[in-house]
Amino acid sequence: MIQKAACPIGYAVDSYITEPDLRRFDKEDRGVLLLHAVVIADHDRNLLSEKSAGLQRLSVAEAKKILSAKEEAVSEGTKRNQAAGVRDFEKDAGGFSCRTDYKKDQYVYFTVPQDGGWSASVDGKPVSILRSGGMMLIPVPAGNHQILCTYLTPGFTMGCILTIMGCLCAGWIFLFAMGKEDGKRQEE
């Protein structure tokens, strides 16, 4: 299958499939299913139930139905995700931002690897980021909103603090050693 269209980097989703259900399918079929649903680990499903934003579970039977016509499923999933895409996406060295304007509460899926360095906010208010197959899933309320995702390398702040402390210690040792040298010279 050659697909000329592509999904945007961020788009609203309305279905999820659990990790164990997704693993029931061949690896080459999983990509097709992920055009129609995000993957959620079993231990994260309780987070969805608190603020589901309309996410519906994609059953194994529904997944098999999607896979019964793969080419149409790829085309349909890509078109739907393009239509649900975020607007005004911009990236910079510190992360990315975009706008949304959905009619109902949604989860927005970003094809950006989620690790401990990411934080997200909607209209300046921090929101939690769920991991979806290693990517980012963010709850967004209905209406016009600004999403800002920033990245800070894990350990960066502590590394800066330790570097400064190391430089101060090295400076103190240097000054202490210079003071001893001056004392020896005065004795001679």
Phi and psi restraints in degrees (value plus and minus 20) as a CYANA .aco file:
   2 ILE   PHI    -123.5   -83.5
   2 ILE   PSI     100.7   140.7
   3 GLN   PHI    -131.6   -91.6
   3 GLN   PSI     100.0   140.0
   4 LYS   PHI    -105.5   -65.5
   4 LYS   PSI     -46.2    -6.2
   5 ALA   PHI    -109.2   -69.2
   5 ALA   PSI     139.6   179.6
   6 ALA   PHI    -157.4  -117.4
   6 ALA   PSI     137.1   177.1
   7 CYS   PHI     -96.2   -56.2
   7 CYS   PSI     127.9   167.9
   8 PRO   PHI     -89.7   -49.7
   8 PRO   PSI     147.5   187.5
   9 ILE   PHI     -88.8   -48.8
   9 ILE   PSI     -43.4    -3.4
  10 GLY   PHI    -160.9  -120.9
  10 GLY   PSI     114.9   154.9
  11 TYR   PHI    -176.9  -136.9
  11 TYR   PSI     132.1   172.1
  12 ALA   PHI     -92.8   -52.8
  12 ALA   PSI     123.3   163.3
  13 VAL   PHI    -144.5  -104.5
  13 VAL   PSI     134.4   174.4
  14 ASP   PHI    -148.7  -108.7
  14 ASP   PSI     -16.1    23.9
  15 SER   PHI    -158.0  -118.0
  15 SER   PSI     134.1   174.1
  16 TYR   PHI    -156.5  -116.5
  16 TYR   PSI     136.3   176.3
  17 ILE   PHI    -147.7  -107.7
  17 ILE   PSI     121.7   161.7
  18 THR   PHI     -96.3   -56.3
  18 THR   PSI     135.9   175.9
  19 GLU   PHI     -78.4   -38.4
  19 GLU   PSI     -66.4   -26.4
  20 PRO   PHI     -81.9   -41.9
  20 PRO   PSI     -57.8   -17.8
  21 ASP   PHI     -86.0   -46.0
  21 ASP   PSI     -61.5   -21.5
  22 LEU   PHI     -83.5   -43.5
  22 LEU   PSI     -58.7   -18.7
  23 ARG   PHI     -88.0   -48.0
  23 ARG   PSI     -32.7     7.3
  24 ARG   PHI     -89.2   -49.2
  24 ARG   PSI     -39.3     0.7
  25 PHE   PHI    -120.2   -80.2
  25 PHE   PSI     135.5   175.5
  26 ASP   PHI     -79.0   -39.0
  26 ASP   PSI     129.9   169.9
  27 LYS   PHI     -76.7   -36.7
  27 LYS   PSI     -58.9   -18.9
  28 GLU   PHI     -90.2   -50.2
  28 GLU   PSI     -40.2    -0.2
  29 ASP   PHI    -107.2   -67.2
  29 ASP   PSI     -41.2    -1.2
  30 ARG   PHI     -82.1   -42.1
  30 ARG   PSI     -58.3   -18.3
  31 GLY   PHI     -81.5   -41.5
  31 GLY   PSI     -58.7   -18.7
  32 VAL   PHI     -84.4   -44.4
  32 VAL   PSI     -63.8   -23.8
  33 LEU   PHI     -84.7   -44.7
  33 LEU   PSI     -54.2   -14.2
  34 LEU   PHI     -94.1   -54.1
  34 LEU   PSI     -29.1    10.9
  35 LEU   PHI     -96.3   -56.3
  35 LEU   PSI     -38.3     1.7
  36 HIS   PHI    -129.8   -89.8
  36 HIS   PSI     -35.6     4.4
  37 ALA   PHI    -177.8  -137.8
  37 ALA   PSI     129.1   169.1
  38 VAL   PHI    -106.9   -66.9
  38 VAL   PSI     137.2   177.2
  39 VAL   PHI    -119.7   -79.7
  39 VAL   PSI     115.4   155.4
  40 ILE   PHI    -145.6  -105.6
  40 ILE   PSI     110.0   150.0
  41 ALA   PHI     -87.9   -47.9
  41 ALA   PSI     129.2   169.2
  42 ASP   PHI     -75.0   -35.0
  42 ASP   PSI     -60.4   -20.4
  43 HIS   PHI     -91.1   -51.1
  43 HIS   PSI     -31.2     8.8
  44 ASP   PHI    -119.7   -79.7
  44 ASP   PSI     -26.2    13.8
  45 ARG   PHI     -81.8   -41.8
  45 ARG   PSI     -52.6   -12.6
  46 ASN   PHI     -85.1   -45.1
  46 ASN   PSI     -49.1    -9.1
  47 LEU   PHI     -87.7   -47.7
  47 LEU   PSI     -54.5   -14.5
  48 LEU   PHI     -87.4   -47.4
  48 LEU   PSI     -60.2   -20.2
  49 SER   PHI     -84.7   -44.7
  49 SER   PSI     -47.0    -7.0
  50 GLU   PHI     -90.3   -50.3
  50 GLU   PSI     -54.9   -14.9
  51 LYS   PHI    -166.3  -126.3
  51 LYS   PSI      43.5    83.5
  52 SER   PHI     -85.8   -45.8
  52 SER   PSI     -41.1    -1.1
  53 ALA   PHI      28.2    68.2
  53 ALA   PSI      15.4    55.4
  54 GLY   PHI      60.6   100.6
  54 GLY   PSI     -10.3    29.7
  55 LEU   PHI     -89.9   -49.9
  55 LEU   PSI     107.9   147.9
  56 GLN   PHI    -127.9   -87.9
  56 GLN   PSI     120.6   160.6
  57 ARG   PHI     -93.3   -53.3
  57 ARG   PSI     110.6   150.6
  58 LEU   PHI    -107.0   -67.0
  58 LEU   PSI      95.1   135.1
  59 SER   PHI     -97.3   -57.3
  59 SER   PSI     145.1   185.1
  60 VAL   PHI     -81.3   -41.3
  60 VAL   PSI     -59.8   -19.8
  61 ALA   PHI     -82.9   -42.9
  61 ALA   PSI     -63.1   -23.1
  62 GLU   PHI     -85.8   -45.8
  62 GLU   PSI     -57.6   -17.6
  63 ALA   PHI     -83.9   -43.9
  63 ALA   PSI     -61.4   -21.4
  64 LYS   PHI     -83.2   -43.2
  64 LYS   PSI     -57.3   -17.3
  65 LYS   PHI     -84.1   -44.1
  65 LYS   PSI     -62.8   -22.8
  66 ILE   PHI     -80.1   -40.1
  66 ILE   PSI     -63.5   -23.5
  67 LEU   PHI     -93.9   -53.9
  67 LEU   PSI     -32.6     7.4
  68 SER   PHI     -88.9   -48.9
  68 SER   PSI     -38.9     1.1
  69 ALA   PHI    -156.4  -116.4
  69 ALA   PSI      54.7    94.7
  70 LYS   PHI     -79.4   -39.4
  70 LYS   PSI     -67.0   -27.0
  71 GLU   PHI     -82.2   -42.2
  71 GLU   PSI     -63.1   -23.1
  72 GLU   PHI     -85.6   -45.6
  72 GLU   PSI     -57.2   -17.2
  73 ALA   PHI     -84.8   -44.8
  73 ALA   PSI     -59.8   -19.8
  74 VAL   PHI     -85.7   -45.7
  74 VAL   PSI     -67.2   -27.2
  75 SER   PHI     -83.2   -43.2
  75 SER   PSI     -67.1   -27.1
  76 GLU   PHI     -83.8   -43.8
  76 GLU   PSI     -65.2   -25.2
  77 GLY   PHI     -83.7   -43.7
  77 GLY   PSI     -62.0   -22.0
  78 THR   PHI     -84.4   -44.4
  78 THR   PSI     -65.9   -25.9
  79 LYS   PHI     -82.6   -42.6
  79 LYS   PSI     -62.9   -22.9
  80 ARG   PHI     -83.8   -43.8
  80 ARG   PSI     -62.0   -22.0
  81 ASN   PHI     -88.7   -48.7
  81 ASN   PSI     -54.3   -14.3
  82 GLN   PHI     -84.1   -44.1
  82 GLN   PSI     -62.7   -22.7
  83 ALA   PHI     -86.0   -46.0
  83 ALA   PSI     -49.3    -9.3
  84 ALA   PHI    -115.1   -75.1
  84 ALA   PSI      -8.9    31.1
  85 GLY   PHI     -87.0   -47.0
  85 GLY   PSI     134.5   174.5
  86 VAL   PHI     -91.7   -51.7
  86 VAL   PSI     143.2   183.2
  87 ARG   PHI    -131.4   -91.4
  87 ARG   PSI     140.5   180.5
  88 ASP   PHI      31.2    71.2
  88 ASP   PSI      23.7    63.7
  89 PHE   PHI     -89.1   -49.1
  89 PHE   PSI     108.2   148.2
  90 GLU   PHI    -156.7  -116.7
  90 GLU   PSI     120.0   160.0
  91 LYS   PHI    -140.6  -100.6
  91 LYS   PSI     134.5   174.5
  92 ASP   PHI    -166.3  -126.3
  92 ASP   PSI    -193.8  -153.8
  93 ALA   PHI     -83.9   -43.9
  93 ALA   PSI     -42.9    -2.9
  94 GLY   PHI    -119.8   -79.8
  94 GLY   PSI     -21.2    18.8
  95 GLY   PHI     127.5   167.5
  95 GLY   PSI    -159.2  -119.2
  96 PHE   PHI    -175.1  -135.1
  96 PHE   PSI     143.6   183.6
  97 SER   PHI    -160.9  -120.9
  97 SER   PSI     140.5   180.5
  98 CYS   PHI    -183.6  -143.6
  98 CYS   PSI     154.8   194.8
  99 ARG   PHI    -141.3  -101.3
  99 ARG   PSI     131.1   171.1
 100 THR   PHI    -151.3  -111.3
 100 THR   PSI     136.7   176.7
 101 ASP   PHI    -173.4  -133.4
 101 ASP   PSI      54.0    94.0
 102 TYR   PHI    -118.9   -78.9
 102 TYR   PSI     131.7   171.7
 103 LYS   PHI     -96.8   -56.8
 103 LYS   PSI     -40.3    -0.3
 104 LYS   PHI    -158.2  -118.2
 104 LYS   PSI     146.6   186.6
 105 ASP   PHI     -77.3   -37.3
 105 ASP   PSI     119.5   159.5
 106 GLN   PHI    -160.9  -120.9
 106 GLN   PSI     142.8   182.8
 107 TYR   PHI    -123.7   -83.7
 107 TYR   PSI     115.9   155.9
 108 VAL   PHI    -129.0   -89.0
 108 VAL   PSI     107.1   147.1
 109 TYR   PHI    -117.2   -77.2
 109 TYR   PSI     107.1   147.1
 110 PHE   PHI    -134.0   -94.0
 110 PHE   PSI     109.2   149.2
 111 THR   PHI    -101.8   -61.8
 111 THR   PSI      37.0    77.0
 112 VAL   PHI    -146.1  -106.1
 112 VAL   PSI     106.7   146.7
 113 PRO   PHI     -77.5   -37.5
 113 PRO   PSI     110.7   150.7
 114 GLN   PHI    -114.7   -74.7
 114 GLN   PSI      99.4   139.4
 115 ASP   PHI    -155.4  -115.4
 115 ASP   PSI    -197.1  -157.1
 116 GLY   PHI     -83.7   -43.7
 116 GLY   PSI     -29.8    10.2
 117 GLY   PHI    -107.2   -67.2
 117 GLY   PSI     -29.4    10.6
 118 TRP   PHI    -107.7   -67.7
 118 TRP   PSI     123.5   163.5
 119 SER   PHI    -155.5  -115.5
 119 SER   PSI     133.5   173.5
 120 ALA   PHI    -155.3  -115.3
 120 ALA   PSI     130.6   170.6
 121 SER   PHI    -161.8  -121.8
 121 SER   PSI     129.8   169.8
 122 VAL   PHI    -138.1   -98.1
 122 VAL   PSI      97.7   137.7
 123 ASP   PHI      33.9    73.9
 123 ASP   PSI      17.9    57.9
 124 GLY   PHI      64.3   104.3
 124 GLY   PSI     -24.9    15.1
 125 LYS   PHI    -120.4   -80.4
 125 LYS   PSI     106.4   146.4
 126 PRO   PHI     -79.4   -39.4
 126 PRO   PSI     120.1   160.1
 127 VAL   PHI    -149.9  -109.9
 127 VAL   PSI     135.1   175.1
 128 SER   PHI     -99.1   -59.1
 128 SER   PSI     129.0   169.0
 129 ILE   PHI    -129.3   -89.3
 129 ILE   PSI     103.5   143.5
 130 LEU   PHI    -111.5   -71.5
 130 LEU   PSI     128.8   168.8
 131 ARG   PHI    -110.0   -70.0
 131 ARG   PSI     107.0   147.0
 132 SER   PHI    -146.3  -106.3
 132 SER   PSI      76.2   116.2
 133 GLY   PHI      40.4    80.4
 133 GLY   PSI      12.3    52.3
 134 GLY   PHI      68.0   108.0
 134 GLY   PSI     -25.0    15.0
 135 MET   PHI    -125.8   -85.8
 135 MET   PSI    -197.5  -157.5
 136 MET   PHI    -122.7   -82.7
 136 MET   PSI     117.7   157.7
 137 LEU   PHI    -151.8  -111.8
 137 LEU   PSI     101.2   141.2
 138 ILE   PHI    -145.2  -105.2
 138 ILE   PSI     111.1   151.1
 139 PRO   PHI     -95.7   -55.7
 139 PRO   PSI     115.3   155.3
 140 VAL   PHI    -154.2  -114.2
 140 VAL   PSI     109.4   149.4
 141 PRO   PHI     -93.3   -53.3
 141 PRO   PSI     144.8   184.8
 142 ALA   PHI     -81.5   -41.5
 142 ALA   PSI     132.2   172.2
 143 GLY   PHI      84.9   124.9
 143 GLY   PSI    -192.8  -152.8
 144 ASN   PHI    -107.2   -67.2
 144 ASN   PSI     100.4   140.4
 145 HIS   PHI    -160.8  -120.8
 145 HIS   PSI     134.7   174.7
 146 GLN   PHI    -126.2   -86.2
 146 GLN   PSI     104.8   144.8
 147 ILE   PHI    -125.2   -85.2
 147 ILE   PSI     113.9   153.9
 148 LEU   PHI    -148.4  -108.4
 148 LEU   PSI     103.2   143.2
 149 CYS   PHI    -137.0   -97.0
 149 CYS   PSI     104.7   144.7
 150 THR   PHI    -139.1   -99.1
 150 THR   PSI     129.5   169.5
 151 TYR   PHI    -141.9  -101.9
 151 TYR   PSI     109.1   149.1
 152 LEU   PHI    -148.6  -108.6
 152 LEU   PSI     100.0   140.0
 153 THR   PHI     -72.0   -32.0
 153 THR   PSI     107.3   147.3
 154 PRO   PHI     -76.3   -36.3
 154 PRO   PSI     111.2   151.2
 155 GLY   PHI      66.8   106.8
 155 GLY   PSI     -23.5    16.5
 156 PHE   PHI     -81.4   -41.4
 156 PHE   PSI     -67.6   -27.6
 157 THR   PHI     -83.1   -43.1
 157 THR   PSI     -66.5   -26.5
 158 MET   PHI     -83.5   -43.5
 158 MET   PSI     -58.9   -18.9
 159 GLY   PHI     -81.2   -41.2
 159 GLY   PSI     -61.3   -21.3
 160 CYS   PHI     -84.6   -44.6
 160 CYS   PSI     -63.7   -23.7
 161 ILE   PHI     -81.4   -41.4
 161 ILE   PSI     -66.6   -26.6
 162 LEU   PHI     -85.1   -45.1
 162 LEU   PSI     -56.5   -16.5
 163 THR   PHI     -83.6   -43.6
 163 THR   PSI     -65.5   -25.5
 164 ILE   PHI     -82.8   -42.8
 164 ILE   PSI     -63.8   -23.8
 165 MET   PHI     -82.7   -42.7
 165 MET   PSI     -61.1   -21.1
 166 GLY   PHI     -82.6   -42.6
 166 GLY   PSI     -61.9   -21.9
 167 CYS   PHI     -85.1   -45.1
 167 CYS   PSI     -61.7   -21.7
 168 LEU   PHI     -83.6   -43.6
 168 LEU   PSI     -62.3   -22.3
 169 CYS   PHI     -84.7   -44.7
 169 CYS   PSI     -63.9   -23.9
 170 ALA   PHI     -82.1   -42.1
 170 ALA   PSI     -61.5   -21.5
 171 GLY   PHI     -83.5   -43.5
 171 GLY   PSI     -62.1   -22.1
 172 TRP   PHI     -83.6   -43.6
 172 TRP   PSI     -64.5   -24.5
 173 ILE   PHI     -81.9   -41.9
 173 ILE   PSI     -63.2   -23.2
 174 PHE   PHI     -81.0   -41.0
 174 PHE   PSI     -66.9   -26.9
 175 LEU   PHI     -84.9   -44.9
 175 LEU   PSI     -59.2   -19.2
 176 PHE   PHI     -83.5   -43.5
 176 PHE   PSI     -65.0   -25.0
 177 ALA   PHI     -83.9   -43.9
 177 ALA   PSI     -60.3   -20.3
 178 MET   PHI     -85.0   -45.0
 178 MET   PSI     -56.8   -16.8
 179 GLY   PHI     -84.3   -44.3
 179 GLY   PSI     -59.5   -19.5
 180 LYS   PHI     -84.9   -44.9
 180 LYS   PSI     -61.6   -21.6
 181 GLU   PHI     -81.9   -41.9
 181 GLU   PSI     -64.0   -24.0
 182 ASP   PHI     -82.9   -42.9
 182 ASP   PSI     -58.1   -18.1
 183 GLY   PHI     -84.4   -44.4
 183 GLY   PSI     -61.2   -21.2
 184 LYS   PHI     -85.1   -45.1
 184 LYS   PSI     -60.4   -20.4
 185 ARG   PHI     -86.4   -46.4
 185 ARG   PSI     -57.7   -17.7
 186 GLN   PHI     -89.4   -49.4
 186 GLN   PSI     -51.5   -11.5
 187 GLU   PHI     -89.0   -49.0
 187 GLU   PSI     -50.9   -10.9
